[in-house]
């Protein structure tokens, strides 16, 4: 898992704090978003809760499906 490196440096993953709100605004469940992006449902849960930091491809896929700029996902 990619979060190991950040734990070794003493940094806490931040995930995507606005992902849940953006997903719900589109009326999508976690399962539907997983199907539409190809990202595993448990990975999406970890991104929403901050247990895992996103990879660049996560941001591209989620921004495209949710029809938002990538910056909206991370800020």
PyMOL Python script that loads the backbone (N, CA, C, O; Angstrom):
from pymol import cmd

cmd.read_pdbstr("""\
ATOM      1  N   UNK A   1       0.851  -1.178   0.000  1.00  0.00           N
ATOM      2  CA  UNK A   1       0.000   0.000   0.000  1.00  0.00           C
ATOM      3  C   UNK A   1       0.894   1.237   0.000  1.00  0.00           C
ATOM      4  O   UNK A   1       1.940   1.233   0.650  1.00  0.00           O
ATOM      5  N   UNK A   2       0.519   2.267  -0.693  1.00  0.00           N
ATOM      6  CA  UNK A   2       1.305   3.476  -0.862  1.00  0.00           C
ATOM      7  C   UNK A   2       1.406   4.304   0.416  1.00  0.00           C
ATOM      8  O   UNK A   2       2.287   5.158   0.513  1.00  0.00           O
ATOM      9  N   UNK A   3       0.544   4.081   1.386  1.00  0.00           N
ATOM     10  CA  UNK A   3       0.558   4.902   2.595  1.00  0.00           C
ATOM     11  C   UNK A   3       1.724   4.546   3.507  1.00  0.00           C
ATOM     12  O   UNK A   3       2.005   5.293   4.445  1.00  0.00           O
ATOM     13  N   UNK A   4       2.409   3.438   3.267  1.00  0.00           N
ATOM     14  CA  UNK A   4       3.518   3.044   4.116  1.00  0.00           C
ATOM     15  C   UNK A   4       4.614   4.093   4.110  1.00  0.00           C
ATOM     16  O   UNK A   4       5.160   4.415   5.165  1.00  0.00           O
ATOM     17  N   UNK A   5       4.948   4.633   2.944  1.00  0.00           N
ATOM     18  CA  UNK A   5       6.006   5.630   2.853  1.00  0.00           C
ATOM     19  C   UNK A   5       5.661   6.860   3.681  1.00  0.00           C
ATOM     20  O   UNK A   5       6.527   7.406   4.364  1.00  0.00           O
ATOM     21  N   UNK A   6       4.403   7.303   3.629  1.00  0.00           N
ATOM     22  CA  UNK A   6       4.044   8.486   4.399  1.00  0.00           C
ATOM     23  C   UNK A   6       4.037   8.187   5.894  1.00  0.00           C
ATOM     24  O   UNK A   6       4.333   9.076   6.692  1.00  0.00           O
ATOM     25  N   UNK A   7       3.714   6.983   6.288  1.00  0.00           N
ATOM     26  CA  UNK A   7       3.754   6.638   7.713  1.00  0.00           C
ATOM     27  C   UNK A   7       5.190   6.626   8.210  1.00  0.00           C
ATOM     28  O   UNK A   7       5.460   7.029   9.341  1.00  0.00           O
ATOM     29  N   UNK A   8       6.128   6.158   7.358  1.00  0.00           N
ATOM     30  CA  UNK A   8       7.521   6.117   7.760  1.00  0.00           C
ATOM     31  C   UNK A   8       8.064   7.521   7.986  1.00  0.00           C
ATOM     32  O   UNK A   8       8.913   7.718   8.855  1.00  0.00           O
ATOM     33  N   UNK A   9       7.596   8.490   7.229  1.00  0.00           N
ATOM     34  CA  UNK A   9       8.042   9.872   7.381  1.00  0.00           C
ATOM     35  C   UNK A   9       7.272  10.594   8.473  1.00  0.00           C
ATOM     36  O   UNK A   9       7.574  11.747   8.779  1.00  0.00           O
ATOM     37  N   UNK A  10       6.286   9.939   9.063  1.00  0.00           N
ATOM     38  CA  UNK A  10       5.507  10.555  10.117  1.00  0.00           C
ATOM     39  C   UNK A  10       4.368  11.418   9.604  1.00  0.00           C
ATOM     40  O   UNK A  10       3.771  12.177  10.367  1.00  0.00           O
ATOM     41  N   UNK A  11       4.065  11.310   8.326  1.00  0.00           N
ATOM     42  CA  UNK A  11       2.973  12.099   7.756  1.00  0.00           C
ATOM     43  C   UNK A  11       1.711  11.266   7.711  1.00  0.00           C
ATOM     44  O   UNK A  11       1.755  10.059   7.477  1.00  0.00           O
ATOM     45  N   UNK A  12       0.597  11.916   7.937  1.00  0.00           N
ATOM     46  CA  UNK A  12      -0.687  11.226   7.892  1.00  0.00           C
ATOM     47  C   UNK A  12      -1.314  11.439   6.513  1.00  0.00           C
ATOM     48  O   UNK A  12      -1.331  12.566   6.017  1.00  0.00           O
ATOM     49  N   UNK A  13      -1.834  10.371   5.882  1.00  0.00           N
ATOM     50  CA  UNK A  13      -2.515  10.549   4.612  1.00  0.00           C
ATOM     51  C   UNK A  13      -3.735  11.458   4.782  1.00  0.00           C
ATOM     52  O   UNK A  13      -4.358  11.489   5.843  1.00  0.00           O
ATOM     53  N   UNK A  14      -4.054  12.176   3.750  1.00  0.00           N
ATOM     54  CA  UNK A  14      -5.185  13.098   3.800  1.00  0.00           C
ATOM     55  C   UNK A  14      -6.358  12.649   2.947  1.00  0.00           C
ATOM     56  O   UNK A  14      -7.480  13.110   3.155  1.00  0.00           O
ATOM     57  N   UNK A  15      -6.123  11.762   1.994  1.00  0.00           N
ATOM     58  CA  UNK A  15      -7.202  11.293   1.148  1.00  0.00           C
ATOM     59  C   UNK A  15      -7.797  12.409   0.314  1.00  0.00           C
ATOM     60  O   UNK A  15      -7.120  13.375  -0.037  1.00  0.00           O
ATOM     61  N   UNK A  16      -9.067  12.261   0.005  1.00  0.00           N
ATOM     62  CA  UNK A  16      -9.805  13.252  -0.780  1.00  0.00           C
ATOM     63  C   UNK A  16     -11.006  13.705   0.036  1.00  0.00           C
ATOM     64  O   UNK A  16     -12.076  13.101  -0.053  1.00  0.00           O
ATOM     65  N   UNK A  17     -10.848  14.752   0.825  1.00  0.00           N
ATOM     66  CA  UNK A  17     -11.892  15.147   1.771  1.00  0.00           C
ATOM     67  C   UNK A  17     -13.233  15.507   1.135  1.00  0.00           C
ATOM     68  O   UNK A  17     -14.270  15.396   1.788  1.00  0.00           O
ATOM     69  N   UNK A  18     -13.230  15.936  -0.125  1.00  0.00           N
ATOM     70  CA  UNK A  18     -14.482  16.347  -0.754  1.00  0.00           C
ATOM     71  C   UNK A  18     -15.096  15.276  -1.644  1.00  0.00           C
ATOM     72  O   UNK A  18     -16.146  15.496  -2.248  1.00  0.00           O
ATOM     73  N   UNK A  19     -14.454  14.129  -1.729  1.00  0.00           N
ATOM     74  CA  UNK A  19     -14.938  13.085  -2.626  1.00  0.00           C
ATOM     75  C   UNK A  19     -16.353  12.639  -2.272  1.00  0.00           C
ATOM     76  O   UNK A  19     -17.193  12.506  -3.162  1.00  0.00           O
ATOM     77  N   UNK A  20     -16.628  12.408  -1.008  1.00  0.00           N
ATOM     78  CA  UNK A  20     -17.959  11.935  -0.606  1.00  0.00           C
ATOM     79  C   UNK A  20     -19.043  12.945  -1.003  1.00  0.00           C
ATOM     80  O   UNK A  20     -20.082  12.564  -1.541  1.00  0.00           O
ATOM     81  N   UNK A  21     -18.797  14.216  -0.738  1.00  0.00           N
ATOM     82  CA  UNK A  21     -19.778  15.259  -1.066  1.00  0.00           C
ATOM     83  C   UNK A  21     -19.997  15.325  -2.572  1.00  0.00           C
ATOM     84  O   UNK A  21     -21.139  15.388  -3.025  1.00  0.00           O
ATOM     85  N   UNK A  22     -18.916  15.311  -3.356  1.00  0.00           N
ATOM     86  CA  UNK A  22     -19.031  15.381  -4.811  1.00  0.00           C
ATOM     87  C   UNK A  22     -19.751  14.151  -5.365  1.00  0.00           C
ATOM     88  O   UNK A  22     -20.561  14.256  -6.286  1.00  0.00           O
ATOM     89  N   UNK A  23     -19.449  12.996  -4.796  1.00  0.00           N
ATOM     90  CA  UNK A  23     -20.109  11.743  -5.226  1.00  0.00           C
ATOM     91  C   UNK A  23     -21.604  11.802  -4.931  1.00  0.00           C
ATOM     92  O   UNK A  23     -22.425  11.441  -5.774  1.00  0.00           O
ATOM     93  N   UNK A  24     -21.950  12.258  -3.731  1.00  0.00           N
ATOM     94  CA  UNK A  24     -23.354  12.316  -3.339  1.00  0.00           C
ATOM     95  C   UNK A  24     -24.130  13.357  -4.149  1.00  0.00           C
ATOM     96  O   UNK A  24     -25.308  13.157  -4.446  1.00  0.00           O
ATOM     97  N   UNK A  25     -23.481  14.457  -4.505  1.00  0.00           N
ATOM     98  CA  UNK A  25     -24.139  15.457  -5.348  1.00  0.00           C
ATOM     99  C   UNK A  25     -24.531  14.881  -6.705  1.00  0.00           C
ATOM    100  O   UNK A  25     -25.539  15.278  -7.289  1.00  0.00           O
ATOM    101  N   UNK A  26     -23.729  13.944  -7.198  1.00  0.00           N
ATOM    102  CA  UNK A  26     -24.032  13.279  -8.467  1.00  0.00           C
ATOM    103  C   UNK A  26     -25.034  12.148  -8.279  1.00  0.00           C
ATOM    104  O   UNK A  26     -25.493  11.554  -9.255  1.00  0.00           O
ATOM    105  N   UNK A  27     -25.376  11.847  -7.022  1.00  0.00           N
ATOM    106  CA  UNK A  27     -26.334  10.784  -6.748  1.00  0.00           C
ATOM    107  C   UNK A  27     -25.757   9.395  -6.947  1.00  0.00           C
ATOM    108  O   UNK A  27     -26.485   8.461  -7.284  1.00  0.00           O
ATOM    109  N   UNK A  28     -24.447   9.250  -6.738  1.00  0.00           N
ATOM    110  CA  UNK A  28     -23.782   7.966  -6.964  1.00  0.00           C
ATOM    111  C   UNK A  28     -23.449   7.272  -5.648  1.00  0.00           C
ATOM    112  O   UNK A  28     -23.043   7.914  -4.679  1.00  0.00           O
ATOM    113  N   UNK A  29     -23.623   5.978  -5.627  1.00  0.00           N
ATOM    114  CA  UNK A  29     -23.169   5.172  -4.493  1.00  0.00           C
ATOM    115  C   UNK A  29     -21.691   4.853  -4.703  1.00  0.00           C
ATOM    116  O   UNK A  29     -21.145   5.075  -5.784  1.00  0.00           O
ATOM    117  N   UNK A  30     -21.061   4.335  -3.672  1.00  0.00           N
ATOM    118  CA  UNK A  30     -19.660   3.913  -3.817  1.00  0.00           C
ATOM    119  C   UNK A  30     -19.521   2.851  -4.901  1.00  0.00           C
ATOM    120  O   UNK A  30     -18.584   2.888  -5.699  1.00  0.00           O
ATOM    121  N   UNK A  31     -20.446   1.915  -4.926  1.00  0.00           N
ATOM    122  CA  UNK A  31     -20.405   0.851  -5.919  1.00  0.00           C
ATOM    123  C   UNK A  31     -20.546   1.376  -7.341  1.00  0.00           C
ATOM    124  O   UNK A  31     -19.852   0.921  -8.250  1.00  0.00           O
ATOM    125  N   UNK A  32     -21.448   2.336  -7.529  1.00  0.00           N
ATOM    126  CA  UNK A  32     -21.624   2.924  -8.853  1.00  0.00           C
ATOM    127  C   UNK A  32     -20.372   3.678  -9.288  1.00  0.00           C
ATOM    128  O   UNK A  32     -19.950   3.572 -10.439  1.00  0.00           O
ATOM    129  N   UNK A  33     -19.776   4.440  -8.367  1.00  0.00           N
ATOM    130  CA  UNK A  33     -18.557   5.168  -8.695  1.00  0.00           C
ATOM    131  C   UNK A  33     -17.423   4.198  -9.001  1.00  0.00           C
ATOM    132  O   UNK A  33     -16.622   4.440  -9.903  1.00  0.00           O
ATOM    133  N   UNK A  34     -17.356   3.116  -8.261  1.00  0.00           N
ATOM    134  CA  UNK A  34     -16.335   2.095  -8.523  1.00  0.00           C
ATOM    135  C   UNK A  34     -16.511   1.510  -9.922  1.00  0.00           C
ATOM    136  O   UNK A  34     -15.536   1.347 -10.655  1.00  0.00           O
ATOM    137  N   UNK A  35     -17.733   1.199 -10.287  1.00  0.00           N
ATOM    138  CA  UNK A  35     -18.002   0.659 -11.627  1.00  0.00           C
ATOM    139  C   UNK A  35     -17.639   1.653 -12.725  1.00  0.00           C
ATOM    140  O   UNK A  35     -17.095   1.268 -13.760  1.00  0.00           O
ATOM    141  N   UNK A  36     -17.933   2.910 -12.503  1.00  0.00           N
ATOM    142  CA  UNK A  36     -17.705   3.934 -13.522  1.00  0.00           C
ATOM    143  C   UNK A  36     -16.230   4.302 -13.678  1.00  0.00           C
ATOM    144  O   UNK A  36     -15.806   4.705 -14.761  1.00  0.00           O
ATOM    145  N   UNK A  37     -15.452   4.169 -12.616  1.00  0.00           N
ATOM    146  CA  UNK A  37     -14.044   4.562 -12.662  1.00  0.00           C
ATOM    147  C   UNK A  37     -13.092   3.382 -12.797  1.00  0.00           C
ATOM    148  O   UNK A  37     -11.970   3.542 -13.278  1.00  0.00           O
ATOM    149  N   UNK A  38     -13.528   2.204 -12.379  1.00  0.00           N
ATOM    150  CA  UNK A  38     -12.613   1.062 -12.354  1.00  0.00           C
ATOM    151  C   UNK A  38     -11.749   1.039 -11.103  1.00  0.00           C
ATOM    152  O   UNK A  38     -10.852   0.205 -10.980  1.00  0.00           O
ATOM    153  N   UNK A  39     -12.016   1.956 -10.169  1.00  0.00           N
ATOM    154  CA  UNK A  39     -11.294   1.987  -8.897  1.00  0.00           C
ATOM    155  C   UNK A  39     -12.058   1.120  -7.905  1.00  0.00           C
ATOM    156  O   UNK A  39     -13.279   1.225  -7.792  1.00  0.00           O
ATOM    157  N   UNK A  40     -11.340   0.268  -7.190  1.00  0.00           N
ATOM    158  CA  UNK A  40     -12.006  -0.628  -6.249  1.00  0.00           C
ATOM    159  C   UNK A  40     -12.791   0.147  -5.196  1.00  0.00           C
ATOM    160  O   UNK A  40     -12.408   1.243  -4.787  1.00  0.00           O
ATOM    161  N   UNK A  41     -13.890  -0.449  -4.776  1.00  0.00           N
ATOM    162  CA  UNK A  41     -14.765   0.213  -3.788  1.00  0.00           C
ATOM    163  C   UNK A  41     -14.033   0.470  -2.471  1.00  0.00           C
ATOM    164  O   UNK A  41     -14.199   1.534  -1.875  1.00  0.00           O
ATOM    165  N   UNK A  42     -13.237  -0.477  -2.014  1.00  0.00           N
ATOM    166  CA  UNK A  42     -12.512  -0.268  -0.754  1.00  0.00           C
ATOM    167  C   UNK A  42     -11.474   0.842  -0.891  1.00  0.00           C
ATOM    168  O   UNK A  42     -11.207   1.556   0.075  1.00  0.00           O
ATOM    169  N   UNK A  43     -10.893   0.996  -2.061  1.00  0.00           N
ATOM    170  CA  UNK A  43      -9.956   2.101  -2.293  1.00  0.00           C
ATOM    171  C   UNK A  43     -10.691   3.428  -2.228  1.00  0.00           C
ATOM    172  O   UNK A  43     -10.187   4.388  -1.645  1.00  0.00           O
ATOM    173  N   UNK A  44     -11.883   3.494  -2.823  1.00  0.00           N
ATOM    174  CA  UNK A  44     -12.678   4.721  -2.757  1.00  0.00           C
ATOM    175  C   UNK A  44     -13.029   5.064  -1.311  1.00  0.00           C
ATOM    176  O   UNK A  44     -12.975   6.227  -0.912  1.00  0.00           O
ATOM    177  N   UNK A  45     -13.386   4.052  -0.535  1.00  0.00           N
ATOM    178  CA  UNK A  45     -13.688   4.275   0.884  1.00  0.00           C
ATOM    179  C   UNK A  45     -12.470   4.832   1.606  1.00  0.00           C
ATOM    180  O   UNK A  45     -12.588   5.767   2.397  1.00  0.00           O
ATOM    181  N   UNK A  46     -11.296   4.258   1.336  1.00  0.00           N
ATOM    182  CA  UNK A  46     -10.070   4.734   1.977  1.00  0.00           C
ATOM    183  C   UNK A  46      -9.734   6.159   1.548  1.00  0.00           C
ATOM    184  O   UNK A  46      -9.239   6.949   2.352  1.00  0.00           O
ATOM    185  N   UNK A  47      -9.999   6.490   0.295  1.00  0.00           N
ATOM    186  CA  UNK A  47      -9.763   7.856  -0.170  1.00  0.00           C
ATOM    187  C   UNK A  47     -10.717   8.835   0.505  1.00  0.00           C
ATOM    188  O   UNK A  47     -10.317   9.937   0.879  1.00  0.00           O
ATOM    189  N   UNK A  48     -11.965   8.437   0.660  1.00  0.00           N
ATOM    190  CA  UNK A  48     -12.962   9.310   1.307  1.00  0.00           C
ATOM    191  C   UNK A  48     -12.657   9.539   2.780  1.00  0.00           C
ATOM    192  O   UNK A  48     -12.872  10.635   3.296  1.00  0.00           O
ATOM    193  N   UNK A  49     -12.161   8.516   3.455  1.00  0.00           N
ATOM    194  CA  UNK A  49     -11.932   8.619   4.899  1.00  0.00           C
ATOM    195  C   UNK A  49     -10.530   9.101   5.254  1.00  0.00           C
ATOM    196  O   UNK A  49     -10.232   9.330   6.427  1.00  0.00           O
ATOM    197  N   UNK A  50      -9.671   9.257   4.255  1.00  0.00           N
ATOM    198  CA  UNK A  50      -8.322   9.734   4.517  1.00  0.00           C
ATOM    199  C   UNK A  50      -7.336   8.668   4.908  1.00  0.00           C
ATOM    200  O   UNK A  50      -6.219   8.983   5.318  1.00  0.00           O
ATOM    201  N   UNK A  51      -7.717   7.415   4.792  1.00  0.00           N
ATOM    202  CA  UNK A  51      -6.792   6.332   5.138  1.00  0.00           C
ATOM    203  C   UNK A  51      -5.750   6.098   4.048  1.00  0.00           C
ATOM    204  O   UNK A  51      -4.730   5.452   4.287  1.00  0.00           O
ATOM    205  N   UNK A  52      -6.007   6.623   2.857  1.00  0.00           N
ATOM    206  CA  UNK A  52      -5.094   6.438   1.731  1.00  0.00           C
ATOM    207  C   UNK A  52      -5.049   7.726   0.926  1.00  0.00           C
ATOM    208  O   UNK A  52      -6.071   8.385   0.730  1.00  0.00           O
ATOM    209  N   UNK A  53      -3.861   8.077   0.463  1.00  0.00           N
ATOM    210  CA  UNK A  53      -3.709   9.230  -0.405  1.00  0.00           C
ATOM    211  C   UNK A  53      -3.947   8.810  -1.849  1.00  0.00           C
ATOM    212  O   UNK A  53      -3.628   7.682  -2.225  1.00  0.00           O
ATOM    213  N   UNK A  54      -4.504   9.703  -2.661  1.00  0.00           N
ATOM    214  CA  UNK A  54      -4.787   9.360  -4.048  1.00  0.00           C
ATOM    215  C   UNK A  54      -3.531   9.338  -4.913  1.00  0.00           C
ATOM    216  O   UNK A  54      -2.579  10.082  -4.676  1.00  0.00           O
ATOM    217  N   UNK A  55      -3.551   8.489  -5.897  1.00  0.00           N
ATOM    218  CA  UNK A  55      -2.529   8.486  -6.941  1.00  0.00           C
ATOM    219  C   UNK A  55      -3.014   9.412  -8.052  1.00  0.00           C
ATOM    220  O   UNK A  55      -4.212   9.682  -8.147  1.00  0.00           O
ATOM    221  N   UNK A  56      -2.117   9.898  -8.883  1.00  0.00           N
ATOM    222  CA  UNK A  56      -2.540  10.802  -9.966  1.00  0.00           C
ATOM    223  C   UNK A  56      -3.639  10.217 -10.856  1.00  0.00           C
ATOM    224  O   UNK A  56      -4.537  10.942 -11.282  1.00  0.00           O
ATOM    225  N   UNK A  57      -3.576   8.913 -11.141  1.00  0.00           N
ATOM    226  CA  UNK A  57      -4.615   8.327 -11.994  1.00  0.00           C
ATOM    227  C   UNK A  57      -5.968   8.295 -11.284  1.00  0.00           C
ATOM    228  O   UNK A  57      -7.004   8.351 -11.946  1.00  0.00           O
ATOM    229  N   UNK A  58      -5.982   8.206  -9.953  1.00  0.00           N
ATOM    230  CA  UNK A  58      -7.245   8.288  -9.207  1.00  0.00           C
ATOM    231  C   UNK A  58      -7.895   9.651  -9.466  1.00  0.00           C
ATOM    232  O   UNK A  58      -9.088   9.745  -9.754  1.00  0.00           O
ATOM    233  N   UNK A  59      -7.087  10.690  -9.357  1.00  0.00           N
ATOM    234  CA  UNK A  59      -7.604  12.048  -9.549  1.00  0.00           C
ATOM    235  C   UNK A  59      -8.161  12.240 -10.956  1.00  0.00           C
ATOM    236  O   UNK A  59      -9.234  12.818 -11.128  1.00  0.00           O
ATOM    237  N   UNK A  60      -7.433  11.754 -11.962  1.00  0.00           N
ATOM    238  CA  UNK A  60      -7.907  11.906 -13.344  1.00  0.00           C
ATOM    239  C   UNK A  60      -9.228  11.189 -13.558  1.00  0.00           C
ATOM    240  O   UNK A  60     -10.158  11.761 -14.127  1.00  0.00           O
ATOM    241  N   UNK A  61      -9.321   9.939 -13.107  1.00  0.00           N
ATOM    242  CA  UNK A  61     -10.548   9.160 -13.295  1.00  0.00           C
ATOM    243  C   UNK A  61     -11.731   9.771 -12.553  1.00  0.00           C
ATOM    244  O   UNK A  61     -12.818   9.919 -13.113  1.00  0.00           O
ATOM    245  N   UNK A  62     -11.512  10.121 -11.298  1.00  0.00           N
ATOM    246  CA  UNK A  62     -12.607  10.660 -10.491  1.00  0.00           C
ATOM    247  C   UNK A  62     -13.081  12.010 -11.018  1.00  0.00           C
ATOM    248  O   UNK A  62     -14.283  12.267 -11.073  1.00  0.00           O
ATOM    249  N   UNK A  63     -12.146  12.869 -11.405  1.00  0.00           N
ATOM    250  CA  UNK A  63     -12.524  14.179 -11.929  1.00  0.00           C
ATOM    251  C   UNK A  63     -13.332  14.031 -13.217  1.00  0.00           C
ATOM    252  O   UNK A  63     -14.300  14.760 -13.431  1.00  0.00           O
ATOM    253  N   UNK A  64     -12.937  13.093 -14.071  1.00  0.00           N
ATOM    254  CA  UNK A  64     -13.657  12.891 -15.323  1.00  0.00           C
ATOM    255  C   UNK A  64     -15.074  12.388 -15.066  1.00  0.00           C
ATOM    256  O   UNK A  64     -16.029  12.902 -15.649  1.00  0.00           O
ATOM    257  N   UNK A  65     -15.217  11.400 -14.210  1.00  0.00           N
ATOM    258  CA  UNK A  65     -16.534  10.811 -13.944  1.00  0.00           C
ATOM    259  C   UNK A  65     -17.441  11.788 -13.186  1.00  0.00           C
ATOM    260  O   UNK A  65     -18.634  11.878 -13.474  1.00  0.00           O
ATOM    261  N   UNK A  66     -16.879  12.511 -12.230  1.00  0.00           N
ATOM    262  CA  UNK A  66     -17.678  13.445 -11.426  1.00  0.00           C
ATOM    263  C   UNK A  66     -17.856  14.800 -12.124  1.00  0.00           C
ATOM    264  O   UNK A  66     -18.608  15.655 -11.655  1.00  0.00           O
ATOM    265  N   UNK A  67     -17.160  14.982 -13.240  1.00  0.00           N
ATOM    266  CA  UNK A  67     -17.258  16.205 -14.037  1.00  0.00           C
ATOM    267  C   UNK A  67     -16.884  17.441 -13.219  1.00  0.00           C
ATOM    268  O   UNK A  67     -17.604  18.439 -13.191  1.00  0.00           O
ATOM    269  N   UNK A  68     -15.729  17.336 -12.554  1.00  0.00           N
ATOM    270  CA  UNK A  68     -15.196  18.446 -11.764  1.00  0.00           C
ATOM    271  C   UNK A  68     -13.706  18.579 -12.068  1.00  0.00           C
ATOM    272  O   UNK A  68     -13.079  17.611 -12.500  1.00  0.00           O
ATOM    273  N   UNK A  69     -13.131  19.761 -11.849  1.00  0.00           N
ATOM    274  CA  UNK A  69     -11.671  19.901 -11.970  1.00  0.00           C
ATOM    275  C   UNK A  69     -10.980  19.063 -10.898  1.00  0.00           C
ATOM    276  O   UNK A  69     -11.518  18.886  -9.805  1.00  0.00           O
ATOM    277  N   UNK A  70      -9.795  18.548 -11.207  1.00  0.00           N
ATOM    278  CA  UNK A  70      -9.059  17.742 -10.237  1.00  0.00           C
ATOM    279  C   UNK A  70      -8.808  18.505  -8.943  1.00  0.00           C
ATOM    280  O   UNK A  70      -8.801  17.912  -7.865  1.00  0.00           O
ATOM    281  N   UNK A  71      -8.605  19.794  -9.041  1.00  0.00           N
ATOM    282  CA  UNK A  71      -8.366  20.616  -7.863  1.00  0.00           C
ATOM    283  C   UNK A  71      -9.518  20.571  -6.875  1.00  0.00           C
ATOM    284  O   UNK A  71      -9.299  20.659  -5.667  1.00  0.00           O
ATOM    285  N   UNK A  72     -10.762  20.433  -7.378  1.00  0.00           N
ATOM    286  CA  UNK A  72     -11.919  20.343  -6.486  1.00  0.00           C
ATOM    287  C   UNK A  72     -11.873  19.105  -5.603  1.00  0.00           C
ATOM    288  O   UNK A  72     -12.465  19.091  -4.524  1.00  0.00           O
ATOM    289  N   UNK A  73     -11.184  18.078  -6.047  1.00  0.00           N
ATOM    290  CA  UNK A  73     -11.090  16.847  -5.262  1.00  0.00           C
ATOM    291  C   UNK A  73     -10.128  16.978  -4.101  1.00  0.00           C
ATOM    292  O   UNK A  73     -10.324  16.353  -3.058  1.00  0.00           O
ATOM    293  N   UNK A  74      -9.094  17.780  -4.266  1.00  0.00           N
ATOM    294  CA  UNK A  74      -8.038  17.834  -3.248  1.00  0.00           C
ATOM    295  C   UNK A  74      -8.083  19.081  -2.360  1.00  0.00           C
ATOM    296  O   UNK A  74      -7.380  19.152  -1.352  1.00  0.00           O
ATOM    297  N   UNK A  75      -8.897  20.046  -2.727  1.00  0.00           N
ATOM    298  CA  UNK A  75      -8.922  21.270  -1.910  1.00  0.00           C
ATOM    299  C   UNK A  75     -10.266  21.467  -1.252  1.00  0.00           C
ATOM    300  O   UNK A  75     -10.463  22.444  -0.530  1.00  0.00           O
TER     301      UNK A  75
END
""", "prot")
cmd.dss("prot")
cmd.show_as("cartoon", "prot")
cmd.util.cbc("prot")
cmd.orient("prot")
